[in-house]
């Protein structure tokens, strides 16, 4: 039995979804999803974990499709509405999807692919009123969804989660963040990732709350919704908060006061999916009065750590393991590291995924016994975990030391002449890697010798840099913009 649907039945008359100018109750959602299930089954009694891909914009039809194929016994394969055809084709072919459900705006694009692959193509508008038939019983141990994650190497891998995994992810968050039926959340996140699907949409619908969808992020529209004061929660990625701050800063003082007053009814604001710069956290607190709650998770495990809902939220930290989640930090020999030393995060619990789709070797390599190896480095720091970055990308190996690119970025962002930055490791014969800081500066000229000395005060646990050089006007930086200055700085960890 899929308990998510059982939860929905107790909220039948309550408003579940707002999409565009229309609103829908839980009762309407259950009816539409049952119709989708009935159409998918056709003459079958059970889809028996057939993969069902769907490309539908966020909103009522998306949820009806997801719930419908689950009720029919299928595995949901949500497609990204912004991906090019080549990327969509890869997911459809890799999952061996048997059915493709689309909304009208994507039908012409995907119809030739469906015909070529012999895939049944269905338009959601035509099937969500299909006559209802008997539906199979679905156990929680069945596979429910495949989301694709590229990691840092190779082709994207399909992450298979069961209904039990999804339920564990939902119930952990609804308890930790005190979700309740009177909550109201805006969903502006893509619905081919855990953040938008689980943290926002499904937690809301499990709780009997209302989820409003905005298909395309526009700062002015989000601020309008804030000022309606109907939201009680909001969740976004750091980039969105950065853009909302920029919009607020462009307003006059009277407009700013009105915008800031809009958060009176808000009880929780969350940031995730990427490291949140402390500068953004502080600016947002000044604007909204809210200290953003940071958490840590990934496609394979859902959410694993969270700052406290009711207690202290430490900037730059992601708190402690959520209930039901076990965590250990290990070294390169898979031994637990002493408190205060950095190590790779490994996670165990009911929320951890089942397997990588058709990748038995990759699945085996991802686990140390029953611990999932996240590839992320962290340190336990005075009662809370601090993420140092991906071991393969954000941890720079230089002169025998492991240096966090995220930590250096955070320090650089506090400099008054630096608007934004990105830090990477570049190959070096002597050191293995040296640290390249790609800077977008507010001033045409920056005193780099002064900046070097300033960095020493901001990062006291690093020794005096041994190598320092400046390169002018590289064609592109890691932010995708023209580089004004590039600082290449060699650190040694103390």
N, C-alpha and C positions, 0 to 999 in steps of 0.2 A: 504494500500500500504506500503510495506517495503521500507522505504526511503534509507536504506543502499544499496539496489540493484539499486535503481534509481541513487544514487551517482556514483555507479560503471560504469553505462552505459556512463556517460560523460567522463570517462577515458579509454574508450574501447581499444585504441591502446597502452596505457601506460603499462609498466612492473609492474605487481602486486606482483608476488611471485617469489622468487628464492629458490629452494629446491634441495639440492644435486648439480648436475651439470646442472640442467635444469632451465629455466626461463619461466614464463607464463604471458600472458597479462590479463587484466581485461576481454577482450572479450572471451578469452579461459575459464576463470573462470566462467563467466556467462553461457556459452554454456554447460560446464560440469555440473554445478549445475542444470540447467534446465533439463538435461538428468536424473540426479538423482531424481529430483522431479517427472518426468514423469514415471519412473520405480516404484517409491514408490506408486504413485496413482493407477497404474494398471488400474482397471475398475472403481475406485472411482473418484468422482469429487473433493473431499476435504478430507484430513485426519482428520479434525475436532479435532485438538489438541491430536492426538494419540502420545504416547511417542515413540521416535525413538532413541535407544541407538546406539552408534558407537564407535569402538575402532580402531583408525587409527593414525599413527604417525604424528607429526606436519609437515605441508607442504600443497601442492596444493590439494591433495585428501581430507585432513581434511576440508579445507575451502569449497571445492565443495560439500562435504557431508552436512556440516552445512547449507550452503545456499540453498541446494537442498531440504532438509526436511522442511526448513522454507517456501520455495515457495509452497510446497505441503500442507501446513497447519499443519505440525507436530511440536512437542516440542522436542528440541534437548537435549539429555542426553549423554554428552561426558564422556567416560570411561577413567580412568587413565591407561596408557600403562604399568605402573610399579606395579600396584596393583596385589595381588594374586587373584586366581580364587574365593575364598570365598568372598572377598570384592566386586568383580565385580558382583557376583551372587546376593549379597545383593541389590545393586543399580538396577540391572535389574528387580529383583522381586519386590522391593519396588515401582518402577515407573510403574510396570505392562507394560513394554515395549512390543510393538507389533511387532517391527522389530528390527533386529540387523545387522548393517552394519560393515563389518570388512575389513581390508587389509589382504593379503594372509598369512602373518606371524602369525596372530592370529586366523586363521580360524579353525585349528585343535583343538586348546585349547577350543574355544567357541562353536564349533558345537555340542558336546554332550549336553551342557546346553540348547542350542536353541531347539534341538530336544525334550528334556525332558519337556521343558516349552511350546512347540508348537509355538515357535517364528519363524517368517520368517527370514532366514539368507541370507544376500546378500553380495557378494564380490564387493568392490568398483571398481575394475578393470573391472568387467563385466557389470557394470551398468552406468558408466559415459559417455558412448557413446550411450545410449538408445535413440530411436527415440523420438523427442519432441512431446508433446501433449498440449492441452489447460490447463492452470494452473489457479487455483482459485485466487480471490482477497483476500488479507489478511489484516485485520485491525490491527492497532497498539495496540489495547486493548487486543489482543489475547495473551495467554501464549506462550513464545518462548523457554525458556530454564530452565532446572533443574540442578543446581550444588549442590553437597553435601558438607555440613560443619558439622564437629563433635562438634564444640564448645568445652566445657570442660566436659560435662557430657552426659551420655546416648548414644544411637546409632546415627549415622550420620543422619542429617535431610536434606531433599531436599528443596532447596531454589528456588522458582518459580519466574521468572521474565518475564514480558511481553515485547513485541517489543518496547512499549513506554518507559518502564524502561531502556532498553538497549540503545535506542536512546538518552535518557536523559544523561546516563552515558557517551556515546561517545561524544556528542556535548559539554558537559561541559568541558571535557578534551581537545578536539581539539582546543577549544577557549582559555582555560587557559594556555595551553602549546604551542600555536601558531603553530599547525601542518599545513603543506602545501604540495602541490603535489610533490615538489622536495625533500621531506624528504626520508630518507633511514634508516631503523632500523633492527637490528638483534634480532630475537626472540629465546631465549634459555630457556624460561620458560614453565612449564607444561601447557597443554591446557585443564585442567579440573578445572582451577581456574580463577577468574576474572582478575588477574594481566596479565597473558599471553593472555587470550582471548580478553578482552576489551582494557586494557591500551596499549597493544602493537599491536596485530594483527588487531583488528577491527578499532581502531583509525587510523592506517596506511591506511587501505583499504577504510575507509570513506573519507580520504583526498586525495586519488589518489596517495599515496606514494608507496614505494616498501618495502615489508617485506621479509627478508631473514630468513630462518629457519635453526637452527642447532639442530639436534635431541638430541644430548648428549653433555653436557658441558665438554669441555676440555680446560684448560687454554691456552695451546699453540695454539689451533685453534682460540680461541677468540682473542688472541693477534695478530695472523696473519691477522685476519679480521680488527682489529683496524688499523694495519699498512698499509692496503690497502687504508685507508683514504676515503672509500666509505660511511661510516656511518655518519649520522647527529644527530642521537639520540641513546641512549642505556639505557635500563632499566633492573634492576636486583635486587636480594635480597642481604642483607648484607653478607651472606655466600659466594656468588659469588665474591663480591668485595674483601673479605678477601683472597680468593684463588688467585685472579688476582694479588693482592699486593704481596703475597708470591712468586708467579712466577717471578714478576719483581725484587724482592729483591734477588733472586738467580742468576740473570743475572749479567754480568760484567758491568762496568761503561759505556763502549761504547754502549753495547746493551741496557742498561737502557735509555741512551740519545735518541737512535733511537726509542725506544718504547714510550717514553714520547712525542716525536715530532709528534706522529701519531694522536694527538687529535686536530689538527689545524682546521679541518672542522666540528668538533663536536659542536653542539649548545646547547645540553641538555643531562644531565645524571641524572637518577632518581633512588632512592633506596626506596624499600617498602616491605610490607608483614611481616616485623619484625622490631623491634627497631634497629636503626643504631647506633653502638657505635661511640662516638665522635672521638675516636682514629682512627677508620677506615676512617671516613670522612676526618680527617686531613691528614692521610697518602695518601689517594687517591687524595686529592687536591695537595699535594706535587708532586705526580707522574704525574697527568694529567692536572693540572691547573684548574680543575673543582671543584666547590663546589656542591656536590650531592644535588639534590632537594629531600627532604623528603616529603612524603604525608601520609595521613591516609585514610583507607577504609576497607571494608570487603565485604564478599560475598553478604550479604543482602542489601547493600546500594551502591555498587560501590565505587568510590572515593568521600570522603566528605570534606576533608581539604587538603590544599596544601600550601607549601611555595611558595613564589612569583617566577614566571618565570624570570621577568626582575629586580626585586628588591632584598631586603635583604633576605638571607636564614640563619636562626638562627640554629646553631647546637643543636641537642637535641629537636628541636621543629618541629611541622608539619604545622605551618602557620595558616591560617584562612579558614573558610568555602568557598567552591567553589561557583560560581554563581548558584543560584537556590537551594542551600542547606541551610536549617535552622538548627541551633544547639543550644542546651541549656545544661547546667550542673546542675544536680539536686542531692539532698541529699537522704537519705534512705526513706524519707517521700514524695519524688517526688516534692520537692520544690526547686526552683532555688537557687543556692548558691551565696553568695556575691563574687564579683571579688576578685581574689587572693586565694580563697579556692577551694580545690579539690572537684570534683563531677563526677557523671556518665554522660557520653556523651549520649545525645538523639538526634536523627536526624529525620528531616522531609523534604520531597521533592519528585519530580517526579522520582528520581532514586531509591527510596526505593522499595524493592521487594513486590510482591503481597501476598504471603503466604508460609508457610511451607507445602510441599506436604503431603496431607492426615493427617495433624496434626493441626486440628482446635484449640485445647486447647493450644498447643505450640505457635501458631500464636497469639492467644488472649493474652497470657502471655507476648509476646515479645513487646507489644505496651502499652503505657500509653496514652489513647485517640488515637491521630493520630501520636504520637511520637514513633519512634522505639528505644527501650532500648538496646544499644550496649553492655552493660556489661563492657565497658572500662572506666577507670578513667582518668581524665585529670585536668589540672589547667590552667587558663588563666594568662599568665605571660608576662607582659610588651608588649602587642600588639600581642601575638602569643600564640597558645595552645601547651602545653607540655603533652604528653601521659605518664601516670604513670603506666599503665599496666591493665591487666584483673582484675576485682574486685574479681573474684573467684580464681585466681591463683597468679597474680603478686602483689596484694595488701595484705600485711601480717597484720593480726589483732593481735596486741601484747599490752597487758596492757591497753586496751581501745583506742589505737591509730591505725591509718591506715598508714602503711609504704610501700613505693614503692620499690619492689625488683629491678626494673629496675634502679632506682636512685642509689642504693647501688652498683649494678653491674658496672654502669658507673664510679663510684668513684674508685672501686677496679681496674678496667682496666687501670687506669692511674698510678698505682704503678709500679715502674721499675722491680720488682721481680715477677710480676704476668702476665702470658701470656694470660690466659683466666679464666673466672669464671662463675658461675651460682648461683643465690641466691634464696632460697626457704624458706617457713615457715614450721617449724616442730612442732608437738603438744607438749604442755608443760602445766603441771597441774597448775602452778602458774600464768603464763603469757598468757595462751591461745595458743600462738605460740611464738617460738623464731626464730631468723633469722639464717639460716645455709648458709654459703658461701662456696661453693665447688670450690677449687682453683687448677689451674694447674700452678705451679711455675717454674720459670727459674732457680732457685737455689735450691740445695738440702736442705739447711737450711734457714728458714725464722724466723726473730725475731718477734714473734707475739705480744709481748708487745709493741714493736715499731710500729707495724702495727695498733694496737688498737689506739695508740695516733695519728698516722698519719690520720686514718679515722675520728677522731674528728675534725681535721682541714679541711678535705675535705667535711664534712657534718656538718657544724656549726649549722644548725637548729635542729640537734638532741642533746639531753642531753648526759651527761657522761654515757657510758654503765654500766649497773648494773651487767650484767652476762657475763662471758667470760670463754670459755674452748676450749681445742684443742682435736680433735680425730685424731688418726693416721690410715692411710691406710684402709679406708673403701673399700669394694669390688668394688663398682661402684659409680660414681657421676652422677649428672643430665645431664652432657655432654656426658655420655656414655663411658667415659674413666676411667682408674684407678685413683683413688683419691690419691694425694700426701699428702695434708693436708686439714683438714676441720676446718674452723673457725666458731664456733657458738657464735654469738654476739647478746646481747640483747640491743636494742635501745629504747629510749622513745622519741617520737616526742615532740618538745618544743611547 
